[in-house]
Amino acid sequence: MTTADLVILGGGSGGYAAAFRAAALGRSVILIEKEKLGGTCLHRGCIPTKALLHAAEVADTARNGGQFGVRAAFEGVDLTRVHAYKDSVVSRLHRGLQSLAEAHDVTVIEGRGTFVGGTTVDVGGMRCTGRDLVLATGSHSKSLPGLELGERIITSEEALRLDYLPEKVVVLGGGVIGVEFASVWASFGAEVTIVEALPRLLPAEDEFSSRQLERALRRRGVRVKTGVKFTGARQDEHGVRVALESGDTLACDILLVAVGRGPNTAGHGYEASGLELERGFVATDERLRTNLPGVYAVGDIVEGPQLAHRGFAQGVFVAEAIAGLNPPPIDEAGIPRVTFSRPEVASVGLTEAAAGEKYATGVTTLTYDLAGNGKSQILKTTGAIKLVKAPDGRVVGLHMVGDRVGELIGEAQLIYNLELLPEQIAPLIHAHPTQSEALGEAHLALAGKPLHTHG
């Protein structure tokens, strides 16, 4: 039997963050990972997807160079070189993680781990026991009953490896994953249709953001069908025919199934060991403790926003809690959210609807159009910033749509998490010309002294 202060099952964002922080606090750590350190985010999710999105942005820039007075010709996309670029980014980051594990003296064990009770994990017959155990086994791409995945009906993981550019794509699901891949394929020149059963895209975001994004995607030529349910799909060597409840049939080369991700809690011995699950997720309290003593859970197996940086923060939190530092619980509304489509959607805090439910009365909002922002005009992006103010004056929701607005989320999350008033933010000086000025202008307007406010 191998022992350590802390055993971690899963080497994704939550798992490796817990490992590195615990090691920095003087704990011995065993980290068990069945594939590669970095997990889904690094190898099959966040990083490779955003590399594709950047390549897509370059394609758009080349195609539209004339509007900036630059003569450029878009001659097409070389997917072999795009994948080489994407894979090189992933490889460099993976090597960096491996080096960090060595530097922190974290023992990394490759293999599939099974929780066998107590604080013990079995890896191919070898038992690893810690004084504490962190479960961080991540998530998987979900599908729908009766929908058979195959060569032409794929999830995001297969989409990242697709070695040709489809001419027509149907994206089933208008959440973050679906919208981002739709954005990539539209930039690469495909005819794209998004089908979403709910009334709007990005249903977890403020309705304002959904409306702004849908209008922008339609201007880019993306067809959007919301409030329409999928009833079936049939694939053959020629393509896919997608049937909708409305009676419409869509023909395409590829059907991307982007209906969300499910927790990886099956096949790891969780239920057999007495771990409490709720709808497939590991049940925890606000301090990420499970029903079993000394056992914690972090990341996508804990119900809530499935974000890599949420898992990372939870991993750090658990490591510090185990070390006795008593960190404050994580406010999930204070976790920033970004959809890296074109345009981007970024937010932190409460939507207007959620604020209305929480406070009942006295919620006010302000929307600042990016038409009044010089840098946004230089970038030729449209969009807006919406602020949600609580009855006590605090800014409790910030919602942004526009190219590159994801880079503003750092300041936005400080405003929310520090519980600031518009009057405290308005005096801050934002560099000119930057998009950060739009945040400043919005708060000036909310404080009652607008300058460059457009209707």
C-alpha positions, -999 to 999 in steps of 0.1 A, spaced: 0 0 0 12 35 -9 3 63 15 4 101 14 -12 130 33 -35 136 3 -47 112 -25 -64 128 -55 -83 109 -81 -83 129 -114 -56 151 -128 -77 178 -145 -81 214 -134 -95 207 -100 -73 177 -93 -39 192 -102 -48 226 -85 -55 207 -53 -23 187 -57 0 217 -63 -16 239 -35 -15 210 -10 22 203 -19 30 240 -15 15 238 20 38 210 29 16 180 23 27 148 5 5 142 -25 -4 113 -48 -23 123 -80 -39 95 -100 -48 102 -137 -59 76 -162 -48 97 -192 -28 129 -194 -23 155 -167 -45 185 -174 -77 165 -181 -105 174 -205 -98 212 -203 -63 210 -216 -66 181 -240 -102 179 -253 -119 211 -241 -110 247 -232 -75 250 -247 -78 232 -281 -113 248 -286 -99 283 -280 -70 276 -303 -95 268 -331 -115 299 -322 -83 320 -326 -76 304 -360 -112 313 -369 -106 349 -359 -76 350 -381 -97 336 -410 -122 364 -405 -95 390 -403 -80 378 -436 -115 377 -452 -124 412 -441 -91 430 -444 -105 453 -471 -127 472 -446 -96 483 -428 -78 493 -460 -56 462 -460 -56 441 -492 -58 405 -481 -71 374 -498 -87 345 -479 -77 314 -498 -91 288 -474 -82 268 -443 -55 242 -441 -69 220 -414 -36 200 -411 -17 232 -401 -46 244 -379 -45 211 -360 -7 213 -358 -9 248 -343 -36 236 -318 -17 205 -308 15 225 -303 -3 248 -278 -16 218 -259 17 200 -259 36 230 -245 11 235 -217 11 197 -209 49 198 -206 46 227 -183 22 209 -160 44 179 -159 73 201 -149 52 218 -122 42 184 -108 79 174 -105 88 208 -90 61 204 -64 72 168 -57 38 154 -65 37 117 -72 17 112 -104 4 77 -110 -10 68 -144 -39 44 -144 -76 41 -139 -84 46 -102 -113 30 -83 -125 43 -50 -127 13 -26 -139 30 6 -123 50 34 -98 73 17 -83 46 -5 -81 43 -43 -71 11 -61 -50 16 -93 -45 -17 -111 -41 -36 -78 -20 -10 -61 -38 7 -31 -32 44 -25 -44 57 9 -44 93 21 -53 110 53 -77 128 30 -91 120 -4 -102 144 -32 -124 131 -60 -120 150 -93 -130 127 -121 -144 153 -144 -171 150 -170 -180 136 -204 -200 147 -235 -236 138 -232 -259 126 -260 -296 120 -263 -316 88 -260 -319 70 -294 -292 91 -310 -264 70 -322 -230 87 -325 -209 78 -355 -188 91 -383 -211 120 -391 -229 124 -357 -202 136 -333 -195 153 -300 -171 181 -294 -142 157 -288 -145 143 -323 -151 178 -337 -116 188 -324 -101 161 -345 -122 165 -376 -97 164 -406 -120 181 -432 -142 211 -433 -179 203 -436 -199 224 -460 -231 221 -439 -233 217 -401 -262 213 -377 -253 220 -341 -277 204 -317 -276 226 -286 -272 263 -282 -251 264 -250 -215 274 -247 -200 244 -266 -225 246 -294 -222 283 -299 -184 282 -299 -182 254 -325 -208 271 -346 -187 303 -345 -156 284 -356 -173 266 -386 -190 298 -397 -156 316 -398 -141 287 -417 -169 291 -443 -194 264 -435 -232 268 -436 -242 265 -399 -276 259 -382 -280 259 -344 -310 240 -330 -319 247 -294 -349 233 -276 -351 261 -251 -364 296 -261 -329 312 -265 -292 306 -269 -270 304 -238 -300 299 -215 -278 303 -184 -269 338 -194 -290 370 -190 -317 372 -217 -300 405 -229 -269 386 -238 -288 358 -256 -306 384 -278 -274 403 -286 -256 371 -295 -284 357 -316 -286 389 -337 -248 389 -342 -247 353 -353 -276 358 -377 -256 388 -392 -228 363 -397 -250 340 -416 -256 314 -389 -292 301 -389 -306 299 -354 -337 278 -345 -347 282 -308 -377 267 -291 -375 237 -315 -370 202 -303 -350 175 -321 -368 142 -328 -342 121 -346 -313 118 -370 -303 94 -397 -268 92 -411 -253 75 -442 -222 78 -463 -237 110 -479 -246 129 -448 -271 133 -420 -308 141 -421 -320 158 -389 -357 157 -380 -373 184 -358 -406 184 -339 -417 213 -361 -418 189 -391 -387 204 -407 -358 182 -419 -323 196 -421 -296 180 -443 -260 184 -433 -226 168 -436 -220 168 -398 -243 168 -368 -226 181 -337 -242 169 -305 -236 197 -280 -263 190 -253 -240 195 -223 -216 174 -202 -224 148 -176 -204 140 -145 -179 111 -146 -192 93 -115 -200 59 -130 -174 31 -130 -152 46 -102 -167 27 -73 -184 57 -58 -219 42 -51 -204 9 -40 -183 27 -14 -213 45 0 -207 79 -16 -239 99 -18 -249 110 -54 -276 133 -65 -287 131 -102 -253 116 -110 -233 143 -92 -214 139 -60 -233 155 -32 -213 180 -12 -218 208 13 -206 243 7 -171 233 19 -170 205 -7 -172 177 19 -190 146 9 -210 124 32 -179 102 39 -153 114 64 -121 128 49 -135 126 13 -140 158 -8 -152 164 -44 -143 191 -68 -149 202 -104 -175 189 -129 -187 160 -106 -201 187 -82 -233 201 -95 -230 237 -107 -213 256 -136 -190 232 -154 -160 256 -158 -123 247 -156 -116 277 -134 -143 268 -110 -127 234 -106 -93 250 -102 -107 273 -75 -124 244 -57 -91 224 -58 -72 253 -41 -101 257 -16 -101 221 -6 -63 220 -2 -64 250 20 -93 237 40 -75 204 47 -45 224 58 -66 242 84 -65 276 67 -103 279 69 -109 296 35 -143 312 29 -168 292 8 -168 300 -29 -196 322 -42 -206 305 -74 -223 336 -87 -189 353 -84 -172 329 -108 -167 346 -142 -182 331 -173 -171 336 -209 -183 322 -242 -155 326 -267 -177 329 -298 -176 358 -321 -188 380 -306 -178 370 -271 -203 368 -242 -189 374 -207 -207 377 -173 -203 375 -136 -229 378 -108 -267 376 -111 -289 378 -142 -317 404 -141 -342 375 -136 -321 360 -107 -318 394 -91 -355 399 -93 -361 366 -76 -336 373 -49 -346 409 -41 -383 409 -52 -383 447 -57 -359 476 -62 -336 460 -89 -325 484 -116 -305 479 -148 -285 500 -172 -273 491 -207 -243 508 -223 -240 503 -261 -205 497 -274 -213 522 -301 -201 548 -276 -167 531 -271 -138 542 -293 -118 509 -292 -149 489 -301 -155 511 -331 -119 506 -341 -124 468 -338 -157 472 -357 -176 452 -331 -211 457 -319 -224 448 -285 -233 462 -252 -227 461 -214 -256 455 -190 -253 462 -153 -277 449 -127 -280 469 -94 -295 456 -62 -318 477 -40 -288 486 -17 -269 501 -46 -244 472 -51 -237 461 -87 -247 424 -85 -246 415 -122 -224 424 -151 -232 411 -186 -211 419 -217 -214 411 -254 -188 421 -281 -155 411 -296 -128 407 -269 -151 415 -239 -139 384 -222 -107 404 -214 -129 427 -193 -141 400 -170 -112 405 -145 -124 440 -136 -160 429 -137 -155 401 -112 -137 425 -88 -167 448 -90 -191 420 -81 -169 401 -55 -159 433 -37 -195 444 -35 -188 478 -49 -212 506 -56 -213 525 -89 -202 556 -71 -170 538 -60 -162 526 -95 -171 558 -114 -140 578 -103 -116 551 -115 -97 562 -146 -97 538 -176 -70 541 -203 -81 556 -236 -88 541 -260 -96 507 -245 -128 486 -242 -124 489 -204 -137 524 -208 -170 509 -216 -172 494 -181 -162 528 -167 -188 546 -187 -216 522 -177 -208 528 -141 -207 565 -146 -241 564 -161 -254 541 -132 -239 566 -107 -260 594 -123 -232 612 -143 -231 598 -178 -206 611 -204 -206 591 -237 -239 573 -231 -259 563 -262 -294 552 -261 
